[in-house]
């Protein structure tokens, strides 16, 4: 179980870092939409993330604040135990916890690999939490309300769930197929936006 807190922290950190790194690339594509949709460069999320791999599983509560190029993610276990802080700005990401100490990297993906040895397209998560594909080659399925229901992108399948008529998802299920019918699975439940 010692690996799981590192994995959760790295995944969440990398996700936040990805969001920071992608925003400057997408500023010219900004589209004004429903009032429910947040500015992709400024948002706040709270919820729970769970990670299951063939080797282990675990979960953590998260708070993620994104302001333009800067982000701050806090991960905690049950009753606030095991706090991990992930902070970043363009070109610099840090992860700090009692279990791992201070880890620094230039990108979320690099941080994830340093902390866990695991590689994942963390930067896509910024788009995915906003129910958008991250690349032009994503395979997309929409629901009857024209919301993103599922996408397949860069080796990951992402299923989206929504509360009522909301346009942004309250749950994302990310799956990466591995050899021998195994998979990496990340469940992200967004309780507050």
Order of alpha helices (4+ residues) and beta strands (2+ residues): alpha-beta-beta-beta-beta-beta-beta-alpha-alpha-beta-beta-beta-beta-beta
